[in-house]
Amino acid sequence: MSAGDAIESGLARSERVVALRETLDATERGSVWIVGGAVRDALGGRPVADIDLATELPVAGLAKRLARSLSGTAFELSGEHETWRVSGLEGGTVDIAAFRGPGIEGDLRLRDFTANAIAVPVAGGDPIDPTEGIDAIRERRLSVCHPAAFADDPLRLMRAARIAAEHGFAPDEELIALARRGAERAGEPAGERRFAELRAMLSGPDPVRALELLDELELTAVVLPALHGLRGVEQSANHHLDVHAHTMEVLRRWLEVEGELDLYAGDAAPAVAAALAEPLADELTRRDGIRFAAILHDIGKPATRTEQDGLVSFRGHDRVGAEMITELCRELRTSRRFSSYLAALTRHHLVLGFMTHELPLSRRRVWEYLSLTGRESLDVTLLTIADRLSAQGSGVPEQAIQAHLDLAREMIAEAIEIEREGSPEPLLGGAEIAELLGVEGPRIGEAVAELRAAQFAGELDDRDQAVAHLRAWSASTRS
C-alpha cells in the first residue's frame, strides 16, 4: 500500500475526519490541510484522535463554525500564532492554525519533527511531504525539520523524548546533538507546558523509555533536577542500586504490578483495576499518579543522607521529599489535588514496611494505617509493593519481601472495602460525645477517632456499648 493510501485509510476510519469533510464546503476543503500527529498516526496504523488543521483561511471564523457543527466549544489558544481549538468533542480536539510559512510547504518546513510535517487536504489526496517525514516514520526515526527547531520552541526538547518513546522512534544523530546543545533552555517554557509533556510521558505506553530519552538528550538535569540529583547517591546493603537506579526500578516494577494485579491484589484485583482507572486530577488517572509517585517518592534522600560506621541512613526523607514535591508541583502549576496526592504517597510510603515487624497485626493497628493514609490508602499500598520489589540487596531476606507482599495484599482488600462502603460512622455524634464526657475542642476529635477505631476493630456494636467504652476510655486517658 502506498503512503497516500495508508494515510487515507487511517483518516477515513476517524469519525471526526468524516465530520470535518461533511462540514466544510468545496472551497474550504481545498484550503484546509490535516497535518501533524493525525497524519503520522494514520500512516502508522494508529487510531486518529486529536486533529491539527493548517489553513490560509481566517482561523477564528473557521473554528467557530466547526464548533457549531461538531457541537463543541471554540476558543483561542495562541494569538501570536493565530491558533484556535475546538474542544468538548468525544475522544479528542481539533486545533486550527494559520500557515506559519508561505503556503502549506512553507508551514511544514517550520514544524518540529519530520514525522509531524506531512499534510493532506481535508478532502483527501496525495500527501505533501517536503522534509521526507514518510521515510522517517517507516524507518522509525525521529528527525528535526530544521536546525533551529529547538531554538524556535524549547518545549520541543521534551516533546522529542515523549514522541520517540510513544511511537518507538529512535532520535537521529542530528537531533541528539541539537538537543544536547540546547538542553539548558528546556526549563524556559511555562511550568504548565512542561507538566503537560511530563504527564504525556508518564501516562504513555513506555514511561521508562521516555525518562531514558530525557537522560540521553541531557534534559533531566534541567526539567527534573530532583530526579537527576539521585544519581550516585549510594544506599545501604538493603539496596542493590543507587537511589536513581532504584527509582527507575520502582517505576519498572510498578508497570509490572499494573499488568499483574491478580498476583499482587488477589481477589481484590478487579476492584483495584477499576480504582486505578478512575480520574485523579490534571487529566491523569490514579494509575498515572502512582507512576509519578514512583519516580518522586525518594527525592528527599540526597538531602537527608547520613553515614556512620558504614551504615547509611535517610531519616526523614519521606517528610523532606513531600515538601520538595509540593514545591515542584507549584513550579509545574499542577492542581492542588495532584500535589497533595503525590506528597501524601511520598510521606507515607515507608509506613507499611515498618509494620511488617509487628505481624500479626491487630484490627486496631490495621485501622491506624488506614486512618493515617486516608483516601490514599490503596494507592500508597500499591506503591510500596513496587518499592519493596525494587530493593533486594544483600540485607533483605526473601521472607521479608514475602511478608511485605502478603501484608500489602491484606491492606489492599481493606482499603478497597473502605472505598466501597466508607469508614464506619460513629455510633455517637460530636455533640453527644461533648455532653457525655464534658469535653470540648480537640478532645472531641480524639474521642471520635477512638470510637471509629473501636468500631472497626469489632469491639462494640451499639450505642450503649459506645457510651460505656468512651467513659472507660476517657477515665483511662484523662491527664
FENNOR-V361727 format. One record per residue. N is the residue number from 1. BURIAL is + if it has 16 or more other C-alpha atoms within 10 Angstrom, else -. Layout:
n=N burial=BURIAL
n=N burial=BURIAL
This chain:
n=1 burial=-
n=2 burial=-
n=3 burial=+
n=4 burial=+
n=5 burial=+
n=6 burial=+
n=7 burial=+
n=8 burial=+
n=9 burial=-
n=10 burial=+
n=11 burial=+
n=12 burial=+
n=13 burial=-
n=14 burial=+
n=15 burial=-
n=16 burial=+
n=17 burial=+
n=18 burial=-
n=19 burial=-
n=20 burial=+
n=21 burial=+
n=22 burial=-
n=23 burial=-
n=24 burial=+
n=25 burial=-
n=26 burial=-
n=27 burial=-
n=28 burial=+
n=29 burial=+
n=30 burial=+
n=31 burial=+
n=32 burial=+
n=33 burial=+
n=34 burial=+
n=35 burial=+
n=36 burial=+
n=37 burial=+
n=38 burial=+
n=39 burial=+
n=40 burial=+
n=41 burial=+
n=42 burial=+
n=43 burial=+
n=44 burial=+
n=45 burial=-
n=46 burial=-
n=47 burial=-
n=48 burial=+
n=49 burial=+
n=50 burial=+
n=51 burial=+
n=52 burial=+
n=53 burial=+
n=54 burial=+
n=55 burial=+
n=56 burial=+
n=57 burial=-
n=58 burial=-
n=59 burial=+
n=60 burial=+
n=61 burial=-
n=62 burial=+
n=63 burial=+
n=64 burial=+
n=65 burial=+
n=66 burial=+
n=67 burial=+
n=68 burial=-
n=69 burial=-
n=70 burial=+
n=71 burial=-
n=72 burial=+
n=73 burial=+
n=74 burial=+
n=75 burial=-
n=76 burial=-
n=77 burial=-
n=78 burial=-
n=79 burial=-
n=80 burial=-
n=81 burial=-
n=82 burial=+
n=83 burial=+
n=84 burial=+
n=85 burial=+
n=86 burial=+
n=87 burial=+
n=88 burial=-
n=89 burial=-
n=90 burial=-
n=91 burial=-
n=92 burial=-
n=93 burial=+
n=94 burial=+
n=95 burial=+
n=96 burial=+
n=97 burial=+
n=98 burial=+
n=99 burial=+
n=100 burial=+
n=101 burial=-
n=102 burial=-
n=103 burial=-
n=104 burial=+
n=105 burial=+
n=106 burial=-
n=107 burial=+
n=108 burial=+
n=109 burial=+
n=110 burial=+
n=111 burial=+
n=112 burial=+
n=113 burial=+
n=114 burial=+
n=115 burial=+
n=116 burial=+
n=117 burial=+
n=118 burial=+
n=119 burial=+
n=120 burial=+
n=121 burial=+
n=122 burial=+
n=123 burial=+
n=124 burial=+
n=125 burial=-
n=126 burial=-
n=127 burial=+
n=128 burial=+
n=129 burial=+
n=130 burial=+
n=131 burial=+
n=132 burial=-
n=133 burial=+
n=134 burial=+
n=135 burial=-
n=136 burial=+
n=137 burial=+
n=138 burial=-
n=139 burial=-
n=140 burial=+
n=141 burial=+
n=142 burial=+
n=143 burial=+
n=144 burial=+
n=145 burial=+
n=146 burial=+
n=147 burial=-
n=148 burial=-
n=149 burial=+
n=150 burial=+
n=151 burial=-
n=152 burial=-
n=153 burial=-
n=154 burial=+
n=155 burial=+
n=156 burial=+
n=157 burial=+
n=158 burial=+
n=159 burial=+
n=160 burial=+
n=161 burial=+
n=162 burial=+
n=163 burial=+
n=164 burial=+
n=165 burial=+
n=166 burial=+
n=167 burial=+
n=168 burial=+
n=169 burial=+
n=170 burial=+
n=171 burial=+
n=172 burial=-
n=173 burial=-
n=174 burial=-
n=175 burial=+
n=176 burial=+
n=177 burial=-
n=178 burial=+
n=179 burial=+
n=180 burial=-
n=181 burial=-
n=182 burial=+
n=183 burial=+
n=184 burial=-
n=185 burial=+
n=186 burial=+
n=187 burial=+
n=188 burial=-
n=189 burial=-
n=190 burial=-
n=191 burial=+
n=192 burial=-
n=193 burial=-
n=194 burial=+
n=195 burial=+
n=196 burial=-
n=197 burial=+
n=198 burial=+
n=199 burial=+
n=200 burial=+
n=201 burial=+
n=202 burial=+
n=203 burial=+
n=204 burial=+
n=205 burial=-
n=206 burial=+
n=207 burial=+
n=208 burial=+
n=209 burial=+
n=210 burial=+
n=211 burial=+
n=212 burial=-
n=213 burial=+
n=214 burial=+
n=215 burial=-
n=216 burial=-
n=217 burial=+
n=218 burial=+
n=219 burial=+
n=220 burial=+
n=221 burial=+
n=222 burial=+
n=223 burial=+
n=224 burial=+
n=225 burial=-
n=226 burial=+
n=227 burial=+
n=228 burial=+
n=229 burial=+
n=230 burial=+
n=231 burial=-
n=232 burial=-
n=233 burial=-
n=234 burial=+
n=235 burial=+
n=236 burial=+
n=237 burial=+
n=238 burial=-
n=239 burial=+
n=240 burial=+
n=241 burial=+
n=242 burial=-
n=243 burial=+
n=244 burial=+
n=245 burial=-
n=246 burial=+
n=247 burial=+
n=248 burial=+
n=249 burial=+
n=250 burial=+
n=251 burial=+
n=252 burial=+
n=253 burial=+
n=254 burial=+
n=255 burial=+
n=256 burial=-
n=257 burial=+
n=258 burial=+
n=259 burial=-
n=260 burial=-
n=261 burial=+
n=262 burial=-
n=263 burial=-
n=264 burial=+
n=265 burial=+
n=266 burial=+
n=267 burial=-
n=268 burial=+
n=269 burial=+
n=270 burial=-
n=271 burial=+
n=272 burial=+
n=273 burial=+
n=274 burial=-
n=275 burial=+
n=276 burial=+
n=277 burial=-
n=278 burial=-
n=279 burial=-
n=280 burial=+
n=281 burial=+
n=282 burial=-
n=283 burial=-
n=284 burial=+
n=285 burial=+
n=286 burial=+
n=287 burial=+
n=288 burial=+
n=289 burial=+
n=290 burial=+
n=291 burial=+
n=292 burial=+
n=293 burial=+
n=294 burial=+
n=295 burial=+
n=296 burial=+
n=297 burial=+
n=298 burial=+
n=299 burial=+
n=300 burial=+
n=301 burial=+
n=302 burial=+
n=303 burial=-
n=304 burial=-
n=305 burial=+
n=306 burial=-
n=307 burial=-
n=308 burial=-
n=309 burial=-
n=310 burial=-
n=311 burial=-
n=312 burial=-
n=313 burial=-
n=314 burial=+
n=315 burial=-
n=316 burial=-
n=317 burial=+
n=318 burial=+
n=319 burial=+
n=320 burial=+
n=321 burial=+
n=322 burial=+
n=323 burial=+
n=324 burial=+
n=325 burial=+
n=326 burial=+
n=327 burial=-
n=328 burial=+
n=329 burial=+
n=330 burial=-
n=331 burial=-
n=332 burial=+
n=333 burial=+
n=334 burial=+
n=335 burial=-
n=336 burial=-
n=337 burial=-
n=338 burial=+
n=339 burial=+
n=340 burial=-
n=341 burial=+
n=342 burial=+
n=343 burial=+
n=344 burial=+
n=345 burial=+
n=346 burial=+
n=347 burial=+
n=348 burial=+
n=349 burial=+
n=350 burial=+
n=351 burial=+
n=352 burial=+
n=353 burial=+
n=354 burial=-
n=355 burial=+
n=356 burial=+
n=357 burial=-
n=358 burial=-
n=359 burial=-
n=360 burial=-
n=361 burial=-
n=362 burial=-
n=363 burial=-
n=364 burial=+
n=365 burial=-
n=366 burial=+
n=367 burial=+
n=368 burial=-
n=369 burial=+
n=370 burial=+
n=371 burial=+
n=372 burial=-
n=373 burial=+
n=374 burial=-
n=375 burial=-
n=376 burial=+
n=377 burial=+
n=378 burial=+
n=379 burial=+
n=380 burial=+
n=381 burial=+
n=382 burial=+
n=383 burial=+
n=384 burial=+
n=385 burial=+
n=386 burial=+
n=387 burial=+
n=388 burial=+
n=389 burial=+
n=390 burial=+
n=391 burial=+
n=392 burial=+
n=393 burial=-
n=394 burial=-
n=395 burial=-
n=396 burial=-
n=397 burial=-
n=398 burial=-
n=399 burial=-
n=400 burial=-
n=401 burial=+
n=402 burial=-
n=403 burial=-
n=404 burial=+
n=405 burial=+
n=406 burial=+
n=407 burial=+
n=408 burial=+
n=409 burial=+
n=410 burial=+
n=411 burial=+
n=412 burial=+
n=413 burial=+
n=414 burial=+
n=415 burial=+
n=416 burial=+
n=417 burial=-
n=418 burial=+
n=419 burial=-
n=420 burial=-
n=421 burial=-
n=422 burial=-
n=423 burial=+
n=424 burial=-
n=425 burial=-
n=426 burial=+
n=427 burial=+
n=428 burial=+
n=429 burial=-
n=430 burial=-
n=431 burial=-
n=432 burial=-
n=433 burial=+
n=434 burial=+
n=435 burial=-
n=436 burial=-
n=437 burial=+
n=438 burial=-
n=439 burial=-
n=440 burial=-
n=441 burial=-
n=442 burial=-
n=443 burial=-
n=444 burial=+
n=445 burial=-
n=446 burial=-
n=447 burial=+
n=448 burial=+
n=449 burial=-
n=450 burial=+
n=451 burial=+
n=452 burial=+
n=453 burial=+
n=454 burial=+
n=455 burial=+
n=456 burial=+
n=457 burial=-
n=458 burial=-
n=459 burial=-
n=460 burial=+
n=461 burial=-
n=462 burial=-
n=463 burial=-
n=464 burial=-
n=465 burial=-
n=466 burial=+
n=467 burial=+
n=468 burial=-
n=469 burial=+
n=470 burial=+
n=471 burial=-
n=472 burial=-
n=473 burial=-
n=474 burial=+
n=475 burial=-
n=476 burial=-
n=477 burial=-
n=478 burial=-
n=479 burial=-
